[in-house]
């Protein structure tokens, strides 16, 4: 794949996408989308499932959301912004209680968002922790880093962070958990990194919170039951889960194309969708939740810290196993649980059918609309998929 460098305009940069420079530093190798092969969805699915190519070798370039899609995003934002702001406050309060004695201006808490779903949540946390008038104010710095299934966390980006902040505690941020696959990638990546560097530099132990082996993954929602810290275990309509790049700093999902699979030679790659700037909601989304957070500050409501977990619980794993057996699915990557993942799969993948816990749950309205629009079969199977409200099953394509 011939990837050509590009120089983004000054208001959309390779360092922060369409966010503010104070919001995040992106540790990504930004490439020009004109050098990326635009692979049709069905062809991409066949290449992935047959093992001919890895999903991170290629992109189906993102198109602008339709007017109906935009309207449903706005409805989800109005419906969910208070809950999201409350969750950010609770998460920030918890981070303050955990790390207040370990951080200062020279050793801030390092937030590492997993690109892309973690980016909006990481920006919101960075804004909240940076608010000097908030009781949860805490010195912090925020980075965006790629993680790719089967290929792990970008080791070059991790090295850069650890070199710059050798004494700082680190928390990894994602939007939600589905099956828990990204948790597994993060755990394996950190273990491999620590096994390599533990004796050389004891400061690398800061990758793990409260001792070696506890993976500090923070999420807004954790239906899979794997996160170290999460605002809830519910599958709910997180507004940022309904859009792609246009609520994630105009950043594409990440790429790593290396025929030798040598993942130490450079940063993972990404595209900036300059052509979608007229549809970008990245900053307006942040500002909408920030407005709600400021209103909560004025109410002076007491907020208690959330629990943390030393190990994953895998609450929903039996559900995935049951679905795999029932639908004769040998590759569980074809199962996409949670409203956000199910919706994204219908938009970006090649869906066979969608399973719902309820026929008329308001949080699945966009998903049901997309299924009707694209002719995707919908089956209501009830409580057996809870806590997931929705699951998309990808079509099997081996060639």
C-alpha positions as a Markdown table, in Angstrom:
| # | Residue | x | y | z |
|---|---|---|---|---|
| 1 | Unk | 0.0 | 0.0 | 0.0 |
| 2 | Unk | 1.6 | 3.3 | -1.2 |
| 3 | Unk | 0.9 | 5.8 | 1.6 |
| 4 | Unk | 1.9 | 9.4 | 0.8 |
| 5 | Unk | 2.5 | 12.1 | 3.5 |
| 6 | Unk | 0.2 | 15.1 | 3.6 |
| 7 | Unk | 0.4 | 18.5 | 5.3 |
| 8 | Unk | -2.9 | 19.2 | 7.0 |
| 9 | Unk | -4.2 | 22.8 | 7.1 |
| 10 | Unk | -3.4 | 24.8 | 10.3 |
| 11 | Unk | -6.9 | 24.3 | 11.8 |
| 12 | Unk | -6.9 | 20.5 | 11.4 |
| 13 | Unk | -3.4 | 19.2 | 12.3 |
| 14 | Unk | -1.7 | 15.9 | 12.5 |
| 15 | Unk | -1.1 | 16.6 | 16.2 |
| 16 | Unk | -4.7 | 16.9 | 17.4 |
| 17 | Unk | -7.0 | 16.4 | 14.4 |
| 18 | Unk | -9.9 | 18.8 | 14.7 |
| 19 | Unk | -9.6 | 19.0 | 18.5 |
| 20 | Unk | -7.7 | 21.8 | 20.3 |
| 21 | Unk | -4.0 | 21.4 | 20.9 |
| 22 | Unk | -4.7 | 21.5 | 24.6 |
| 23 | Unk | -7.2 | 18.6 | 24.2 |
| 24 | Unk | -4.9 | 15.8 | 22.9 |
| 25 | Unk | -1.6 | 15.0 | 21.3 |
| 26 | Unk | -2.1 | 12.3 | 18.6 |
| 27 | Unk | 0.8 | 9.9 | 18.3 |
| 28 | Unk | -0.1 | 8.8 | 14.8 |
| 29 | Unk | 1.6 | 8.8 | 11.4 |
| 30 | Unk | -0.9 | 10.8 | 9.4 |
| 31 | Unk | -1.1 | 9.7 | 5.7 |
| 32 | Unk | -2.9 | 11.1 | 2.7 |
| 33 | Unk | -6.1 | 9.2 | 1.9 |
| 34 | Unk | -5.3 | 9.5 | -1.8 |
| 35 | Unk | -2.6 | 6.9 | -1.2 |
| 36 | Unk | -5.0 | 4.5 | 0.6 |
| 37 | Unk | -6.8 | 1.9 | -1.5 |
| 38 | Unk | -10.5 | 2.4 | -1.0 |
| 39 | Unk | -11.7 | -1.2 | -0.7 |
| 40 | Unk | -15.4 | -2.0 | -1.1 |
| 41 | Unk | -17.0 | -3.5 | 2.0 |
| 42 | Unk | -17.8 | -6.9 | 0.6 |
| 43 | Unk | -14.3 | -7.3 | -0.9 |
| 44 | Unk | -12.7 | -6.1 | 2.4 |
| 45 | Unk | -14.8 | -8.6 | 4.3 |
| 46 | Unk | -13.7 | -11.5 | 2.1 |
| 47 | Unk | -10.1 | -10.5 | 2.3 |
| 48 | Unk | -10.3 | -10.3 | 6.1 |
| 49 | Unk | -12.2 | -13.5 | 6.7 |
| 50 | Unk | -10.1 | -15.5 | 4.3 |
| 51 | Unk | -6.9 | -14.4 | 6.0 |
| 52 | Unk | -5.5 | -12.8 | 2.8 |
| 53 | Unk | -5.3 | -9.4 | 4.5 |
| 54 | Unk | -5.6 | -8.0 | 8.0 |
| 55 | Unk | -8.3 | -5.4 | 8.6 |
| 56 | Unk | -5.6 | -2.8 | 9.5 |
| 57 | Unk | -4.1 | -3.1 | 6.0 |
| 58 | Unk | -6.9 | -1.3 | 4.3 |
| 59 | Unk | -9.8 | 1.1 | 4.6 |
| 60 | Unk | -13.2 | 1.6 | 3.2 |
| 61 | Unk | -13.1 | 5.4 | 3.1 |
| 62 | Unk | -15.7 | 7.1 | 5.2 |
| 63 | Unk | -18.6 | 9.0 | 3.6 |
| 64 | Unk | -20.6 | 11.8 | 5.1 |
| 65 | Unk | -23.5 | 10.8 | 7.3 |
| 66 | Unk | -26.9 | 11.2 | 5.8 |
| 67 | Unk | -29.3 | 13.9 | 7.0 |
| 68 | Unk | -31.4 | 11.2 | 8.8 |
| 69 | Unk | -28.2 | 9.9 | 10.5 |
| 70 | Unk | -27.2 | 13.4 | 11.5 |
| 71 | Unk | -30.7 | 14.0 | 13.0 |
| 72 | Unk | -30.6 | 10.8 | 15.0 |
| 73 | Unk | -27.1 | 11.7 | 16.3 |
| 74 | Unk | -28.5 | 15.1 | 17.5 |
| 75 | Unk | -31.4 | 13.3 | 19.2 |
| 76 | Unk | -29.0 | 11.0 | 20.9 |
| 77 | Unk | -26.9 | 13.9 | 22.1 |
| 78 | Unk | -29.9 | 15.7 | 23.6 |
| 79 | Unk | -31.1 | 12.5 | 25.2 |
| 80 | Unk | -27.7 | 11.4 | 26.6 |
| 81 | Unk | -25.7 | 14.6 | 27.3 |
| 82 | Unk | -26.7 | 14.9 | 31.0 |
| 83 | Unk | -25.9 | 11.2 | 31.7 |
| 84 | Unk | -22.6 | 11.5 | 29.9 |
| 85 | Unk | -21.6 | 14.7 | 31.8 |
| 86 | Unk | -22.5 | 13.0 | 35.1 |
| 87 | Unk | -20.4 | 10.0 | 34.1 |
| 88 | Unk | -17.4 | 12.2 | 33.3 |
| 89 | Unk | -17.7 | 13.9 | 36.7 |
| 90 | Unk | -17.8 | 10.5 | 38.4 |
| 91 | Unk | -14.9 | 9.2 | 36.5 |
| 92 | Unk | -12.9 | 12.4 | 37.1 |
| 93 | Unk | -13.7 | 12.3 | 40.8 |
| 94 | Unk | -12.5 | 8.7 | 41.0 |
| 95 | Unk | -9.2 | 9.6 | 39.2 |
| 96 | Unk | -8.7 | 12.5 | 41.6 |
| 97 | Unk | -9.2 | 10.2 | 44.6 |
| 98 | Unk | -6.8 | 7.6 | 43.2 |
| 99 | Unk | -4.0 | 9.7 | 41.9 |
| 100 | Unk | -4.0 | 13.0 | 43.9 |
| 101 | Unk | -1.0 | 12.0 | 46.0 |
| 102 | Unk | 0.9 | 10.5 | 43.0 |
| 103 | Unk | 0.7 | 13.5 | 40.6 |
| 104 | Unk | 2.0 | 17.0 | 40.3 |
| 105 | Unk | 2.8 | 19.4 | 37.5 |
| 106 | Unk | 6.0 | 17.5 | 36.8 |
| 107 | Unk | 4.4 | 14.1 | 37.0 |
| 108 | Unk | 0.9 | 14.5 | 35.7 |
| 109 | Unk | -1.6 | 11.7 | 35.2 |
| 110 | Unk | -1.3 | 10.5 | 31.7 |
| 111 | Unk | -4.5 | 9.7 | 29.8 |
| 112 | Unk | -3.9 | 7.5 | 26.8 |
| 113 | Unk | -7.0 | 7.3 | 24.6 |
| 114 | Unk | -7.3 | 4.3 | 22.3 |
| 115 | Unk | -8.0 | 5.7 | 18.8 |
| 116 | Unk | -10.8 | 6.1 | 17.9 |
| 117 | Unk | -13.6 | 5.4 | 20.3 |
| 118 | Unk | -11.6 | 6.5 | 23.3 |
| 119 | Unk | -10.7 | 9.9 | 21.8 |
| 120 | Unk | -13.9 | 11.9 | 22.7 |
| 121 | Unk | -14.0 | 10.4 | 26.2 |
| 122 | Unk | -10.4 | 11.2 | 26.8 |
| 123 | Unk | -10.8 | 14.8 | 25.6 |
| 124 | Unk | -13.8 | 15.2 | 28.0 |
| 125 | Unk | -11.7 | 13.8 | 30.9 |
| 126 | Unk | -8.8 | 16.0 | 30.0 |
| 127 | Unk | -11.1 | 19.1 | 30.0 |
| 128 | Unk | -12.7 | 18.1 | 33.3 |
| 129 | Unk | -9.3 | 17.3 | 35.1 |
| 130 | Unk | -7.9 | 20.6 | 33.7 |
| 131 | Unk | -10.8 | 22.7 | 35.2 |
| 132 | Unk | -9.1 | 24.6 | 38.0 |
| 133 | Unk | -12.5 | 25.4 | 39.5 |
| 134 | Unk | -13.6 | 21.8 | 39.8 |
| 135 | Unk | -13.1 | 19.7 | 42.9 |
| 136 | Unk | -11.7 | 17.0 | 40.8 |
| 137 | Unk | -9.0 | 19.1 | 39.2 |
| 138 | Unk | -5.8 | 17.1 | 38.7 |
| 139 | Unk | -2.6 | 17.6 | 36.6 |
| 140 | Unk | -3.0 | 15.6 | 33.5 |
| 141 | Unk | -1.9 | 15.2 | 29.9 |
| 142 | Unk | -3.8 | 13.4 | 27.1 |
| 143 | Unk | -2.5 | 11.3 | 24.2 |
| 144 | Unk | -4.2 | 9.4 | 21.4 |
| 145 | Unk | -2.6 | 6.1 | 20.5 |
| 146 | Unk | -3.5 | 3.3 | 18.1 |
| 147 | Unk | -4.4 | -0.2 | 19.2 |
| 148 | Unk | -5.1 | -2.9 | 16.6 |
| 149 | Unk | -6.6 | -6.3 | 17.1 |
| 150 | Unk | -4.0 | -9.1 | 16.7 |
| 151 | Unk | -1.2 | -6.5 | 16.4 |
| 152 | Unk | -1.6 | -4.8 | 19.8 |
| 153 | Unk | -0.9 | -1.3 | 21.2 |
| 154 | Unk | 1.5 | 0.8 | 19.2 |
| 155 | Unk | 4.9 | 0.2 | 20.9 |
| 156 | Unk | 6.5 | 3.2 | 19.3 |
| 157 | Unk | 3.9 | 5.5 | 20.8 |
| 158 | Unk | 4.1 | 3.8 | 24.2 |
| 159 | Unk | 7.9 | 4.3 | 24.2 |
| 160 | Unk | 7.4 | 8.0 | 23.4 |
| 161 | Unk | 5.0 | 8.4 | 26.3 |
| 162 | Unk | 7.1 | 6.5 | 28.8 |
| 163 | Unk | 10.2 | 8.4 | 27.8 |
| 164 | Unk | 8.5 | 11.7 | 28.3 |
| 165 | Unk | 6.7 | 10.8 | 31.5 |
| 166 | Unk | 8.8 | 8.2 | 33.3 |
| 167 | Unk | 7.4 | 8.9 | 36.8 |
| 168 | Unk | 3.7 | 9.5 | 35.8 |
| 169 | Unk | 0.9 | 7.0 | 36.4 |
| 170 | Unk | -0.9 | 6.0 | 33.2 |
| 171 | Unk | -4.6 | 5.3 | 32.5 |
| 172 | Unk | -5.8 | 4.0 | 29.1 |
| 173 | Unk | -9.2 | 5.3 | 27.9 |
| 174 | Unk | -11.8 | 3.7 | 25.6 |
| 175 | Unk | -15.4 | 4.5 | 24.9 |
| 176 | Unk | -17.0 | 1.2 | 25.8 |
| 177 | Unk | -16.3 | -2.6 | 25.8 |
| 178 | Unk | -17.9 | -5.1 | 23.5 |
| 179 | Unk | -16.5 | -8.6 | 23.8 |
| 180 | Unk | -13.4 | -7.4 | 25.7 |
| 181 | Unk | -11.0 | -8.0 | 22.7 |
| 182 | Unk | -9.3 | -4.7 | 23.0 |
| 183 | Unk | -8.8 | -5.3 | 26.7 |
| 184 | Unk | -7.0 | -8.5 | 25.8 |
| 185 | Unk | -4.8 | -6.7 | 23.3 |
| 186 | Unk | -3.9 | -4.0 | 25.8 |
| 187 | Unk | -3.1 | -6.6 | 28.5 |
| 188 | Unk | -0.9 | -8.6 | 26.1 |
| 189 | Unk | 0.9 | -5.5 | 24.8 |
| 190 | Unk | 1.7 | -4.2 | 28.3 |
| 191 | Unk | 2.9 | -7.5 | 29.6 |
| 192 | Unk | 5.2 | -7.9 | 26.6 |
| 193 | Unk | 6.5 | -4.4 | 27.0 |
| 194 | Unk | 7.1 | -4.8 | 30.7 |
| 195 | Unk | 8.8 | -8.2 | 30.2 |
| 196 | Unk | 11.2 | -6.5 | 27.9 |
| 197 | Unk | 11.9 | -3.4 | 29.9 |
| 198 | Unk | 11.3 | -4.3 | 33.5 |
| 199 | Unk | 14.9 | -4.9 | 34.6 |
| 200 | Unk | 16.2 | -2.1 | 32.4 |
| 201 | Unk | 14.1 | 0.6 | 34.0 |
| 202 | Unk | 11.9 | 0.1 | 37.0 |
| 203 | Unk | 9.9 | 3.2 | 36.1 |
| 204 | Unk | 8.1 | 1.2 | 33.4 |
| 205 | Unk | 6.1 | -0.3 | 36.3 |
| 206 | Unk | 4.0 | 2.9 | 36.1 |
| 207 | Unk | 2.3 | 1.3 | 33.1 |
| 208 | Unk | 0.4 | -0.8 | 35.5 |
| 209 | Unk | -1.7 | 0.8 | 38.3 |
| 210 | Unk | -1.1 | -0.4 | 41.8 |
| 211 | Unk | 1.5 | -3.1 | 40.8 |
| 212 | Unk | 2.3 | -5.3 | 37.9 |
| 213 | Unk | -0.6 | -7.1 | 36.2 |
| 214 | Unk | -3.5 | -4.7 | 36.8 |
| 215 | Unk | -4.4 | -3.2 | 33.4 |
| 216 | Unk | -5.7 | 0.4 | 34.0 |
| 217 | Unk | -8.4 | 0.5 | 31.3 |
| 218 | Unk | -11.1 | 3.2 | 31.9 |
| 219 | Unk | -14.3 | 3.1 | 29.8 |
| 220 | Unk | -17.6 | 5.0 | 29.8 |
| 221 | Unk | -19.5 | 1.8 | 29.6 |
| 222 | Unk | -18.3 | -1.8 | 30.3 |
| 223 | Unk | -20.9 | -4.4 | 29.3 |
| 224 | Unk | -18.1 | -7.0 | 28.8 |
| 225 | Unk | -17.0 | -6.6 | 32.5 |
| 226 | Unk | -13.3 | -6.2 | 31.8 |
| 227 | Unk | -12.5 | -2.5 | 32.6 |
| 228 | Unk | -10.5 | -1.5 | 35.7 |
| 229 | Unk | -12.7 | 1.6 | 36.0 |
| 230 | Unk | -16.0 | 2.3 | 34.3 |
| 231 | Unk | -19.0 | 4.6 | 34.8 |
| 232 | Unk | -21.4 | 1.7 | 34.3 |
| 233 | Unk | -21.8 | -1.8 | 32.9 |
| 234 | Unk | -24.8 | -0.8 | 30.8 |
| 235 | Unk | -25.1 | -0.8 | 27.0 |
| 236 | Unk | -26.6 | 2.6 | 26.3 |
| 237 | Unk | -26.8 | 5.1 | 23.5 |
| 238 | Unk | -23.5 | 6.9 | 23.8 |
| 239 | Unk | -23.8 | 9.7 | 21.3 |
| 240 | Unk | -20.2 | 9.6 | 20.2 |
| 241 | Unk | -20.7 | 5.9 | 19.3 |
| 242 | Unk | -23.1 | 6.8 | 16.5 |
| 243 | Unk | -20.6 | 8.6 | 14.3 |
| 244 | Unk | -17.1 | 7.8 | 13.1 |
| 245 | Unk | -14.5 | 10.4 | 12.2 |
| 246 | Unk | -16.9 | 13.3 | 12.5 |
| 247 | Unk | -17.1 | 13.0 | 16.3 |
| 248 | Unk | -13.5 | 11.8 | 16.7 |
| 249 | Unk | -11.3 | 14.7 | 15.4 |
| 250 | Unk | -11.8 | 13.7 | 11.8 |
| 251 | Unk | -9.4 | 10.8 | 12.4 |
| 252 | Unk | -9.9 | 7.5 | 10.5 |
| 253 | Unk | -9.5 | 4.1 | 12.2 |
| 254 | Unk | -5.9 | 3.2 | 12.3 |
| 255 | Unk | -3.7 | 1.3 | 9.8 |
| 256 | Unk | -0.6 | -0.7 | 10.0 |
| 257 | Unk | 0.6 | -2.2 | 6.7 |
| 258 | Unk | 4.0 | -4.0 | 7.0 |
| 259 | Unk | 4.6 | -7.1 | 5.0 |
| 260 | Unk | 7.2 | -8.3 | 7.5 |
| 261 | Unk | 4.8 | -7.6 | 10.5 |
| 262 | Unk | 7.6 | -5.7 | 12.1 |
| 263 | Unk | 5.6 | -3.5 | 14.5 |
| 264 | Unk | 8.6 | -1.6 | 15.9 |
| 265 | Unk | 9.6 | 0.4 | 12.9 |
| 266 | Unk | 7.1 | 3.3 | 13.2 |
| 267 | Unk | 3.9 | 4.7 | 14.5 |
| 268 | Unk | 0.6 | 3.3 | 13.4 |
| 269 | Unk | -1.0 | 5.3 | 10.6 |
| 270 | Unk | -4.2 | 7.2 | 10.2 |
| 271 | Unk | -6.0 | 9.4 | 7.7 |
| 272 | Unk | -7.5 | 12.8 | 8.4 |
| 273 | Unk | -10.8 | 13.2 | 6.5 |
| 274 | Unk | -10.5 | 16.9 | 5.5 |
| 275 | Unk | -13.4 | 16.4 | 3.1 |
| 276 | Unk | -15.8 | 15.8 | 6.0 |
| 277 | Unk | -14.8 | 19.0 | 7.9 |
| 278 | Unk | -18.2 | 20.6 | 7.0 |
| 279 | Unk | -19.9 | 17.7 | 8.9 |
| 280 | Unk | -17.5 | 17.7 | 11.9 |
| 281 | Unk | -19.1 | 17.5 | 15.3 |
| 282 | Unk | -16.0 | 16.8 | 17.3 |
| 283 | Unk | -15.7 | 20.1 | 19.2 |
| 284 | Unk | -19.4 | 20.8 | 19.3 |
| 285 | Unk | -19.9 | 17.4 | 21.0 |
| 286 | Unk | -17.2 | 18.2 | 23.6 |
| 287 | Unk | -18.7 | 21.6 | 24.2 |
| 288 | Unk | -22.2 | 20.3 | 24.6 |
| 289 | Unk | -21.1 | 17.9 | 27.3 |
| 290 | Unk | -18.9 | 20.5 | 28.9 |
| 291 | Unk | -21.9 | 22.9 | 29.2 |
| 292 | Unk | -23.7 | 20.2 | 31.1 |
| 293 | Unk | -20.7 | 19.5 | 33.3 |
| 294 | Unk | -20.5 | 23.2 | 34.2 |
| 295 | Unk | -24.2 | 23.2 | 35.1 |
| 296 | Unk | -23.5 | 20.2 | 37.4 |
| 297 | Unk | -20.6 | 22.2 | 39.0 |
| 298 | Unk | -23.0 | 25.0 | 39.8 |
| 299 | Unk | -25.3 | 22.6 | 41.6 |
| 300 | Unk | -22.5 | 21.6 | 44.0 |
| 301 | Unk | -23.7 | 18.0 | 44.1 |
| 302 | Unk | -21.6 | 15.5 | 46.0 |
| 303 | Unk | -20.1 | 12.8 | 43.9 |
| 304 | Unk | -18.7 | 9.5 | 45.3 |
| 305 | Unk | -15.9 | 7.6 | 43.7 |
| 306 | Unk | -16.5 | 4.6 | 41.6 |
| 307 | Unk | -15.2 | 1.1 | 42.3 |
| 308 | Unk | -12.1 | -0.3 | 40.6 |
| 309 | Unk | -11.3 | -3.9 | 39.8 |
| 310 | Unk | -8.0 | -5.8 | 39.9 |
| 311 | Unk | -9.0 | -8.3 | 37.2 |
| 312 | Unk | -11.6 | -8.7 | 34.4 |
| 313 | Unk | -14.9 | -10.4 | 35.3 |
| 314 | Unk | -16.0 | -11.2 | 31.7 |
| 315 | Unk | -19.7 | -10.9 | 32.5 |
| 316 | Unk | -20.9 | -11.2 | 29.0 |
| 317 | Unk | -18.6 | -14.0 | 27.7 |
| 318 | Unk | -21.2 | -16.7 | 28.0 |
| 319 | Unk | -23.6 | -14.7 | 25.8 |
| 320 | Unk | -21.0 | -14.5 | 23.0 |
| 321 | Unk | -20.3 | -18.2 | 23.3 |
| 322 | Unk | -24.0 | -19.0 | 23.2 |
| 323 | Unk | -24.5 | -16.8 | 20.1 |
| 324 | Unk | -21.4 | -18.4 | 18.4 |
| 325 | Unk | -22.8 | -21.9 | 19.0 |
| 326 | Unk | -26.4 | -21.1 | 18.0 |
| 327 | Unk | -25.4 | -19.3 | 14.7 |
| 328 | Unk | -22.5 | -21.7 | 14.0 |
| 329 | Unk | -19.9 | -18.9 | 14.0 |
| 330 | Unk | -16.3 | -20.1 | 14.3 |
| 331 | Unk | -14.7 | -16.6 | 14.1 |
| 332 | Unk | -16.2 | -14.5 | 17.0 |
| 333 | Unk | -14.9 | -11.4 | 15.3 |
| 334 | Unk | -18.1 | -11.7 | 13.2 |
| 335 | Unk | -20.1 | -11.0 | 16.4 |
| 336 | Unk | -20.4 | -7.2 | 17.1 |
| 337 | Unk | -22.2 | -6.6 | 20.5 |
| 338 | Unk | -23.3 | -3.3 | 22.0 |
| 339 | Unk | -25.4 | -0.6 | 20.4 |
| 340 | Unk | -22.3 | 1.3 | 19.2 |
| 341 | Unk | -20.5 | -1.7 | 17.7 |
| 342 | Unk | -23.7 | -3.1 | 16.1 |
| 343 | Unk | -24.5 | 0.3 | 14.6 |
| 344 | Unk | -21.0 | 0.8 | 13.3 |
| 345 | Unk | -21.0 | -2.7 | 11.8 |
| 346 | Unk | -24.2 | -2.0 | 9.9 |
| 347 | Unk | -22.7 | 1.2 | 8.6 |
| 348 | Unk | -19.1 | 0.0 | 7.8 |
| 349 | Unk | -19.2 | -3.8 | 7.5 |
| 350 | Unk | -21.2 | -6.4 | 5.6 |
| 351 | Unk | -24.0 | -7.4 | 8.1 |
| 352 | Unk | -26.0 | -10.6 | 7.9 |
| 353 | Unk | -28.5 | -9.7 | 10.6 |
| 354 | Unk | -29.0 | -7.7 | 13.8 |
| 355 | Unk | -30.2 | -9.1 | 17.1 |
| 356 | Unk | -32.1 | -6.9 | 19.5 |
| 357 | Unk | -33.2 | -7.4 | 23.1 |
| 358 | Unk | -36.3 | -5.2 | 22.5 |
| 359 | Unk | -38.2 | -4.3 | 19.4 |
| 360 | Unk | -38.7 | -0.7 | 20.3 |
| 361 | Unk | -36.0 | 0.4 | 22.7 |
| 362 | Unk | -35.3 | 4.1 | 22.0 |
| 363 | Unk | -31.6 | 3.6 | 22.1 |
| 364 | Unk | -31.6 | 1.4 | 19.0 |
| 365 | Unk | -33.7 | 3.8 | 16.8 |
| 366 | Unk | -30.8 | 4.7 | 14.5 |
| 367 | Unk | -29.7 | 1.1 | 14.2 |
| 368 | Unk | -33.2 | 0.0 | 13.3 |
| 369 | Unk | -33.5 | 2.8 | 10.8 |
| 370 | Unk | -30.2 | 1.8 | 9.1 |
| 371 | Unk | -31.3 | -1.8 | 9.0 |
| 372 | Unk | -34.5 | -0.9 | 7.2 |
| 373 | Unk | -32.6 | 1.4 | 4.9 |
| 374 | Unk | -30.1 | -1.3 | 3.9 |
| 375 | Unk | -32.4 | -4.3 | 4.0 |
| 376 | Unk | -30.7 | -6.0 | 6.9 |
| 377 | Unk | -32.7 | -8.6 | 8.8 |
| 378 | Unk | -33.6 | -7.8 | 12.4 |
| 379 | Unk | -34.5 | -10.4 | 15.0 |
| 380 | Unk | -35.8 | -9.6 | 18.5 |
| 381 | Unk | -34.5 | -12.4 | 20.8 |
| 382 | Unk | -35.2 | -10.7 | 24.1 |
| 383 | Unk | -33.3 | -10.9 | 27.4 |
| 384 | Unk | -30.9 | -13.6 | 26.5 |
| 385 | Unk | -28.5 | -11.1 | 25.0 |
| 386 | Unk | -28.6 | -8.7 | 28.0 |
| 387 | Unk | -26.7 | -6.6 | 29.1 |
| 388 | Unk | -26.3 | -6.0 | 25.3 |
| 389 | Unk | -29.2 | -4.2 | 23.7 |
| 390 | Unk | -28.0 | -5.1 | 20.2 |
| 391 | Unk | -25.7 | -7.5 | 18.4 |
| 392 | Unk | -24.7 | -7.4 | 14.7 |
| 393 | Unk | -23.6 | -10.6 | 13.0 |
| 394 | Unk | -21.3 | -10.1 | 10.1 |
| 395 | Unk | -21.8 | -12.2 | 6.9 |
| 396 | Unk | -19.4 | -15.0 | 6.4 |
| 397 | Unk | -17.3 | -14.4 | 3.3 |
| 398 | Unk | -14.3 | -16.6 | 2.7 |
| 399 | Unk | -13.5 | -15.5 | -0.8 |
